[in-house]
Amino acid sequence: MITADELQTYVSLTRHSLVQVLAESGYTCASFKSTKFIGLTNGGEFCYSVKFYDESGEGETTCKVFVKKATDGKMIADY
């Protein structure tokens, strides 16, 4: 179960906190220009749309990051 306080945390992650969760999940080089919570998936994952500069640094790219509560209670994320 996700508590009301946890729910508030999961839907209001900042770009910095989302990078931290990704780092703790094994993605150590994430960096975002912006993040926006867009909804909850059918599988119970919290979905964020993230914008970042592409590898050349010339343009922006958008992708989705999925966040969920692991069985040990920790927050984890994946692309």
C-alpha positions in Angstrom: 0.0 0.0 0.0 1.1 3.5 -0.7 0.2 6.0 2.0 -1.3 9.5 1.4 2.1 11.1 2.2 4.0 8.7 -0.1 1.4 9.4 -2.8 2.1 13.2 -2.5 5.8 12.5 -2.7 5.5 10.3 -5.8 3.4 12.8 -7.8 5.6 15.8 -7.0 9.2 14.7 -7.7 11.4 17.5 -8.9 13.9 17.1 -11.7 16.6 16.8 -9.0 14.8 14.3 -6.9 14.0 12.2 -10.0 17.7 12.2 -11.0 18.5 11.0 -7.4 16.0 8.1 -7.6 17.3 7.1 -11.0 20.9 7.2 -9.6 19.9 4.9 -6.7 18.3 2.6 -9.4 21.5 2.3 -11.3 21.2 5.2 -13.8 24.1 7.4 -12.8 24.3 9.9 -15.7 20.7 11.3 -15.8 20.2 15.0 -16.1 17.0 16.7 -17.0 15.9 20.2 -18.1 12.4 19.6 -16.8 10.0 17.0 -15.5 6.3 16.7 -15.4 4.1 14.1 -13.7 1.7 12.8 -16.4 -0.2 10.0 -14.7 -0.4 6.5 -13.2 0.1 3.5 -15.5 -2.2 0.4 -15.4 0.7 -1.4 -13.7 0.7 1.1 -10.8 3.8 3.0 -11.9 4.0 6.8 -11.7 4.9 8.2 -15.1 6.9 11.3 -15.7 7.7 13.1 -19.0 11.2 14.4 -18.9 13.1 16.8 -21.2 16.8 16.7 -21.6 19.4 17.9 -24.1 20.4 15.3 -26.6 24.0 14.1 -26.7 25.1 16.8 -29.2 23.7 19.5 -26.9 21.9 21.1 -29.8 18.3 20.1 -29.1 15.9 18.8 -26.6 14.6 15.2 -26.4 11.6 13.9 -24.4 11.1 10.5 -22.8 9.2 8.9 -20.0 10.5 7.8 -16.6 8.5 5.3 -14.5 8.7 5.4 -10.8 7.3 2.8 -8.3 7.6 1.5 -4.8 9.8 -1.6 -4.6 9.0 -4.6 -2.4 11.5 -3.3 0.2 9.6 0.0 0.4 12.2 2.1 -1.5 11.4 4.3 -4.5 12.9 3.0 -7.8 12.8 4.3 -11.3 13.4 3.1 -14.9 13.2 4.5 -18.4 
